[in-house]
Amino acid sequence: MINLSLKRVTSVWIIAILVVFVITAIFGITMRFNQGGDIELSPVTFFSLMTAHGVTMVGIWSVAGMMAVNYLMARYVKVSTAVNVFALVLTVIGLVMLWTSTFVGYFHAGWTFLYPLPFFVAWESWATPLFLYSIAIFGIGWTVWTVAMLMQIYKKYSLAQSFAWQHFKRGYLVETPPFILITTVSLIGILICLITAVILLVLLFAEYYSNGTFTNDALLIKNLTYFFGHTIINEALYLGVATLYELFPEVSGRPKFKTTWYVALAWNCTLVFVLTAFFHHLYMDFVQPVGLQLVGQFASYFASLPSAAVTVFSIVILVYKNPIKWSLTNTLFFIGVIGWIIGGFGAVIDATISNNFVLHNTLWVPAHFHTYNAMGNVLFSLAFFYWVANEFAGTKVVPRSEKLRIGLLLIGGFGFVLMFYIAGAYSIPRRYSVYPDELALGRNLASYGGWFATIYVIAILLFLGEIVNKCLKVFSPRSSAAA
Amino acid sequence: MSLQPKLLLIFLFTAGAIAITAWFIYSTSKLSSQEHGGMENPLRKRFTAFIILFALSAVFLSITIPKSPYFRFSGENPSHVVFIAAKQYNFIMSNQAIDPKKPGGGEDIVIPADELVEFRVTSLDVNHGFGIYDSRGEIVAQTQAMPGYVNRLRWRFITPGHYNIFCLEYCGNAHSFMRGSLTVTEAAAEK
C-alpha cells in the first residue's frame, strides 16, 4: 500500500536525484568544453571530474530505478519504508565520501577504478581508501534494499511464480504481472552484481592492507570490475523498463500488459544474457580465453532480442492506430524506448568483436551508453518522476512548455550523442583531457557536444522546477491531515 | 572506405529508420479516433519480428566472428616480432625481448609492408591500450597492455608510412599524452 511515508521518501529521492543529476551533467559538459579547448582545466581536475561524473551517474540512475520500482511495488506487496530511508541515508553518505575523495583528495582513477590504477597513487594517499569505502557504503545500502524488496516479493509469490514459470503451462492459477517479473529479474541481477562488487572490494582491500605481501591478478579483477559495472547499469535500465510496463498502458488509457509464455521466456533469457554480455569489455585482452570472448558476442546479440522483440513490439501494438491519451509521461516513455533501441543498436555494433578491434575505447563507447542512458533510462525515470509528482500534487495540468521541453530534450540529447558517434567513427579516443594535433577533429566535436548537452540540461531544468514543486506538496500539513 | 565510416553510415541509416518508424507509429495514434483500431494479428507479427531479428543476428554472428582478431593470421608464422612494454606514460618498443627489471629506453621500430608482424604487448605498471593509428588518424589495430600478461597482436601493414601509437586505456592524469610511433617501409625496399 502506498502511504504518506512512502510518498515522502520517494519525493526526497526524486529531488535529490534530479539536483545531483544536473550538477553531475555539468561536470560532463565542463569536460567536453575542456576537450574542445573552450576552457582550460588541469588534467587532474579533468580526471577528478570524470571519476565523479561516472560513479555518480551510474549510482543515481541505479537508485532511481530501484526507488521507482519500490514505489510501484507497493501496489502488489508490502514494502519497507525504513529500508528505503536506510538506503537513501547510505547513498547520501556514500556520495559525500565519493565527492570528498575526488574533489578534496583528487582521486581520479575513473569510475571503473581499474586495478591496479587506484594503487598508483597520484593524489592524496587517503583518497584511495575513502573512494573504495564510498563504493562499499553504496553497496551496503543497495544490497540491503535489494534483498528487502526481493523478500517482500517472495512473501507473496513463490520463486517459480516470481519468474512467471507457471506461464509456460496451461491452466495456471496465479498470474505474475509483468512488473513483478521484470523487477524480480532485474533485482536478482543487481544482487549478483553487488555480491561481485563485495568480492572485488575485498580483494582490493586485501592488497591495500597487505603491505605488499598480496597482489591481485589484473585479468581476474578486470573481469570482476566489468561484471559489476556493466551489469548494474544494464539492470538499472531494466528497472526503468519495469516502470514502463506498469505505467505506459495506465497513463495511455489502454488495458494493462499481460504476462504470456513468451514474455516470461524473454525476461528469463534476458537475465542469463545480461549476466554474460560483460565479456565484450575484454575483447582486446587477447589472453582472455577465446570461448569467453565468443560468449560475450553471442550474449550481447541475444540480450537485445527479448527487449527488441517483446517490449518494443508491445509498445508498438499498444500505440499503432490506437487513440492514446498522450501526456508528458507516456511521451517521455515513448522517446525513451526510441533512445533505448538506437543506443542498443550502437552497442551491438561495438559488441561485434571485429568492429570492436577499431572502436574499443574510442568515443563510440560513451556514444552508445549515453544514448540508452540519457535518452533511454533517464527518460524512463523522468516519466515516472513526472507521473508521481502529479499524483502527489493531485493535478494533471498540462504545462505550456510541453513542446518546448520535448523539443529541447530531443535536439540536445540526440545532438550530444551524435557528436560522440562521429568522433568514435573517426577514432577519437575516450577519456582524453585534450586531443593531440593528429586528432584535432575531436576538439570541434567535443565543443559542439558540450553545447548540445547544455540544451539537454536546460530541458531537464524545466522539468526539475515543476517536479520539485509538486513533490514538496507531500510535506504540506494538508497531506498529513489527508493521511 | 575503411570499416569505421561504413559502421557510422550503417548506424545513422538504422537510427534514422527507427526514428521515422517511431514517428509514423506515433502519428497513427494521434490521427486515430477509432477504438479497437489497432494492429491486425499483432501476436503473429511480433513472432515474425522475433524470427527475423533472430535470423539477422545469426547471419551477422556467422559473418563477423571469423573476422575476429583472434583468428586472423592465426595459421601463419610472423616474420617480425616487436616487444612492447607500456609504462606510465610511454611505450618502450624493441626488436629484442624487454627485461621488466631493466626495461631500457627501447628503439625505433621499422617494419616492412606486407609482412606479418607480431606485437607482444605487456605493461610494467597499470593497464594501458596499444592503439596503432595510420597517417589519416584512423585506428588500424589495437590490443590492451595488462600487467602480468602478454597480449599477442598480429598485423600485416599494407601502406608504408608513419604510424602513431596512442594509449587506449585510461592510465592516469597524463594518459592523453602517452604515445609512440613506428615506421612501415616499402615492401620491395626491404626485400
HADDOCK unambig.tbl for C-alpha pairs under 7 A between the chains (distance, minus, plus):
assign (segid A and resid 43 and name CA) (segid B and resid 173 and name CA) 5.48 0.50 0.50
assign (segid A and resid 44 and name CA) (segid B and resid 173 and name CA) 5.75 0.50 0.50
assign (segid A and resid 47 and name CA) (segid B and resid 173 and name CA) 6.68 0.50 0.50
assign (segid A and resid 109 and name CA) (segid B and resid 172 and name CA) 6.66 0.50 0.50
assign (segid A and resid 116 and name CA) (segid B and resid 126 and name CA) 5.53 0.50 0.50
assign (segid A and resid 117 and name CA) (segid B and resid 126 and name CA) 5.53 0.50 0.50
assign (segid A and resid 117 and name CA) (segid B and resid 171 and name CA) 6.81 0.50 0.50
assign (segid A and resid 218 and name CA) (segid B and resid 146 and name CA) 6.99 0.50 0.50
assign (segid A and resid 218 and name CA) (segid B and resid 147 and name CA) 6.54 0.50 0.50
assign (segid A and resid 284 and name CA) (segid B and resid 143 and name CA) 4.88 0.50 0.50
assign (segid A and resid 284 and name CA) (segid B and resid 144 and name CA) 5.62 0.50 0.50
assign (segid A and resid 285 and name CA) (segid B and resid 143 and name CA) 6.41 0.50 0.50
assign (segid A and resid 285 and name CA) (segid B and resid 144 and name CA) 5.49 0.50 0.50
assign (segid A and resid 285 and name CA) (segid B and resid 151 and name CA) 6.56 0.50 0.50
assign (segid A and resid 286 and name CA) (segid B and resid 151 and name CA) 5.33 0.50 0.50
assign (segid A and resid 286 and name CA) (segid B and resid 152 and name CA) 6.80 0.50 0.50
assign (segid A and resid 287 and name CA) (segid B and resid 151 and name CA) 5.82 0.50 0.50
assign (segid A and resid 301 and name CA) (segid B and resid 57 and name CA) 6.53 0.50 0.50
assign (segid A and resid 305 and name CA) (segid B and resid 53 and name CA) 6.99 0.50 0.50
assign (segid A and resid 309 and name CA) (segid B and resid 46 and name CA) 6.57 0.50 0.50
assign (segid A and resid 309 and name CA) (segid B and resid 49 and name CA) 6.36 0.50 0.50
assign (segid A and resid 309 and name CA) (segid B and resid 50 and name CA) 5.10 0.50 0.50
assign (segid A and resid 313 and name CA) (segid B and resid 46 and name CA) 6.27 0.50 0.50
assign (segid A and resid 317 and name CA) (segid B and resid 38 and name CA) 6.91 0.50 0.50
assign (segid A and resid 317 and name CA) (segid B and resid 39 and name CA) 6.16 0.50 0.50
assign (segid A and resid 317 and name CA) (segid B and resid 42 and name CA) 6.48 0.50 0.50
assign (segid A and resid 319 and name CA) (segid B and resid 25 and name CA) 6.73 0.50 0.50
assign (segid A and resid 319 and name CA) (segid B and resid 26 and name CA) 6.75 0.50 0.50
assign (segid A and resid 319 and name CA) (segid B and resid 29 and name CA) 5.82 0.50 0.50
assign (segid A and resid 320 and name CA) (segid B and resid 25 and name CA) 5.23 0.50 0.50
assign (segid A and resid 320 and name CA) (segid B and resid 28 and name CA) 5.88 0.50 0.50
assign (segid A and resid 320 and name CA) (segid B and resid 29 and name CA) 5.65 0.50 0.50
assign (segid A and resid 320 and name CA) (segid B and resid 38 and name CA) 5.58 0.50 0.50
assign (segid A and resid 320 and name CA) (segid B and resid 39 and name CA) 6.33 0.50 0.50
assign (segid A and resid 321 and name CA) (segid B and resid 28 and name CA) 4.72 0.50 0.50
assign (segid A and resid 321 and name CA) (segid B and resid 29 and name CA) 4.64 0.50 0.50
assign (segid A and resid 321 and name CA) (segid B and resid 32 and name CA) 5.48 0.50 0.50
assign (segid A and resid 321 and name CA) (segid B and resid 37 and name CA) 5.72 0.50 0.50
assign (segid A and resid 321 and name CA) (segid B and resid 38 and name CA) 4.66 0.50 0.50
assign (segid A and resid 321 and name CA) (segid B and resid 39 and name CA) 6.92 0.50 0.50
assign (segid A and resid 322 and name CA) (segid B and resid 29 and name CA) 4.94 0.50 0.50
assign (segid A and resid 322 and name CA) (segid B and resid 32 and name CA) 5.88 0.50 0.50
assign (segid A and resid 322 and name CA) (segid B and resid 35 and name CA) 6.55 0.50 0.50
assign (segid A and resid 322 and name CA) (segid B and resid 36 and name CA) 6.85 0.50 0.50
assign (segid A and resid 322 and name CA) (segid B and resid 37 and name CA) 5.81 0.50 0.50
assign (segid A and resid 322 and name CA) (segid B and resid 38 and name CA) 5.17 0.50 0.50
assign (segid A and resid 323 and name CA) (segid B and resid 29 and name CA) 5.23 0.50 0.50
assign (segid A and resid 323 and name CA) (segid B and resid 30 and name CA) 6.58 0.50 0.50
assign (segid A and resid 323 and name CA) (segid B and resid 32 and name CA) 5.18 0.50 0.50
assign (segid A and resid 323 and name CA) (segid B and resid 33 and name CA) 5.47 0.50 0.50
assign (segid A and resid 323 and name CA) (segid B and resid 34 and name CA) 6.68 0.50 0.50
assign (segid A and resid 323 and name CA) (segid B and resid 35 and name CA) 6.57 0.50 0.50
assign (segid A and resid 324 and name CA) (segid B and resid 29 and name CA) 6.10 0.50 0.50
assign (segid A and resid 338 and name CA) (segid B and resid 19 and name CA) 6.96 0.50 0.50
assign (segid A and resid 342 and name CA) (segid B and resid 15 and name CA) 5.60 0.50 0.50
assign (segid A and resid 346 and name CA) (segid B and resid 11 and name CA) 6.71 0.50 0.50
assign (segid A and resid 353 and name CA) (segid B and resid 65 and name CA) 6.94 0.50 0.50
assign (segid A and resid 353 and name CA) (segid B and resid 68 and name CA) 5.56 0.50 0.50
assign (segid A and resid 354 and name CA) (segid B and resid 64 and name CA) 6.25 0.50 0.50
assign (segid A and resid 354 and name CA) (segid B and resid 65 and name CA) 7.00 0.50 0.50
assign (segid A and resid 354 and name CA) (segid B and resid 67 and name CA) 5.64 0.50 0.50
assign (segid A and resid 354 and name CA) (segid B and resid 68 and name CA) 4.59 0.50 0.50
assign (segid A and resid 354 and name CA) (segid B and resid 69 and name CA) 6.63 0.50 0.50
assign (segid A and resid 357 and name CA) (segid B and resid 141 and name CA) 6.31 0.50 0.50
assign (segid A and resid 357 and name CA) (segid B and resid 142 and name CA) 6.31 0.50 0.50
assign (segid A and resid 358 and name CA) (segid B and resid 139 and name CA) 5.68 0.50 0.50
assign (segid A and resid 358 and name CA) (segid B and resid 140 and name CA) 6.50 0.50 0.50
assign (segid A and resid 358 and name CA) (segid B and resid 141 and name CA) 6.28 0.50 0.50
assign (segid A and resid 361 and name CA) (segid B and resid 168 and name CA) 5.90 0.50 0.50
assign (segid A and resid 361 and name CA) (segid B and resid 169 and name CA) 6.80 0.50 0.50
assign (segid A and resid 425 and name CA) (segid B and resid 4 and name CA) 4.98 0.50 0.50
assign (segid A and resid 425 and name CA) (segid B and resid 5 and name CA) 5.95 0.50 0.50
assign (segid A and resid 425 and name CA) (segid B and resid 8 and name CA) 6.07 0.50 0.50
assign (segid A and resid 426 and name CA) (segid B and resid 138 and name CA) 6.29 0.50 0.50
assign (segid A and resid 427 and name CA) (segid B and resid 138 and name CA) 5.42 0.50 0.50
assign (segid A and resid 427 and name CA) (segid B and resid 139 and name CA) 5.83 0.50 0.50
assign (segid A and resid 429 and name CA) (segid B and resid 168 and name CA) 6.44 0.50 0.50
assign (segid A and resid 431 and name CA) (segid B and resid 170 and name CA) 6.30 0.50 0.50
assign (segid A and resid 432 and name CA) (segid B and resid 175 and name CA) 6.85 0.50 0.50
assign (segid A and resid 432 and name CA) (segid B and resid 176 and name CA) 4.85 0.50 0.50
assign (segid A and resid 433 and name CA) (segid B and resid 176 and name CA) 6.23 0.50 0.50
assign (segid A and resid 434 and name CA) (segid B and resid 176 and name CA) 6.42 0.50 0.50
assign (segid A and resid 435 and name CA) (segid B and resid 176 and name CA) 6.90 0.50 0.50
assign (segid A and resid 438 and name CA) (segid B and resid 137 and name CA) 6.08 0.50 0.50
assign (segid A and resid 439 and name CA) (segid B and resid 137 and name CA) 6.29 0.50 0.50
